[in-house]
Amino acid sequence: MTRRRRLEDGMDHVDLKVITDIANTGWSDMCIFPTENDPPGSLPFNYTVGLTEFNHPDLIIVGLANTQAHGVMHAAIDHGSKEKGRRYGPDTFAD
């Protein structure tokens, strides 16, 4: 399938990254940056896609740089992995 065909199907490089990430690791994360149209002081945020397949809620992190947020997500997912027997839920806090 060519890139042109994928775009015609409504998929772009971001869609393909998410699909590939989930196929490889079971989850993906996205970073949304403020634009010039957003109110002054708007913060970037990252969120996960796919953790519900592991019976975990997806995560959202607001106000950190993309690389920092991604690192925090990796640490939280590793800390709460099935192999370690932990599960995060609403209002769950971890060190």
N, C-alpha and C positions, 0 to 999 in steps of 0.2 A: 504494500500500500504506500502510495507516495504522500509526501507532506501535503500536497494540494488536495488529495482525496480526504485526508484526515480533517483538514480545515473545512471542506465541504460537509463533512459529517458533524461539524460543530465542535470538533476537538482542536485544541491548540497545544503549544509546547508545555503549558502549565498543566493541562489535563493529562498529557502523556507522562509528565514527571510524577504526578500523584499516582497514576495507575502503576507506573513502574516501581515507585517507592513501596507501595502497598504490596505489590507482588513479591518484592525482594525482602522486605522487613516486616510487613504487616501494618505499617502506618506511614504517614507522611506529615510534614508540617508546612504551613504556609505563613508568610510574613506579609502584613499589610502596612504600607507606609503612608503617612499623611501626605496629602497633595496640597497644592496651593489653594484649592477650593475648600479645604477643611478649615474649621475655626482655628484661630491662633492657639497654640499650646496643645494641639491634638497629638496624641502619642501613637507610636507604632504598636502593633500587636501581632503575636504569633498564635496560631492554633493548630491542633493536630486533627488529622482525619484518619479514621480506621481503628482507633483503640477500642471502640465498642465491640469489635470482633473478639477481643480478649476479655470481654465483660468488664471493661474499665470505661469510665467516662472520658471523653476527649478533653484535652487541656487547652487553656487559653492563658497567655502571659502578656501583660500590658506594660509598656514603658521601658523595656530593655532593648538593647541593640540586638539585631537578628542573630548574631553569633552567640551572644550570651543567652538569649532565650532558647535557642536550639540546644545549647549545652545543658541548660536547666531541664528541658524536656527529656533529653537523653538520660540524665541522672534520675529524674522522677520515674521514667518508664523502667529503667534498670532496677531502681529501688523497689518498685511495686510489681515487678515481674512475677508471673505465675510460679517460676522456679523458686522464688524466694518466699512464696506463700502469702504475699501481701496483696490487698486489693484496696484501691482508692475509691471513695464514693463521695457524694455531696458532703461538704463541710469536713473533709478529711484533711488534716494537716500533717506534714512530715518535716523532719529536720534535714 
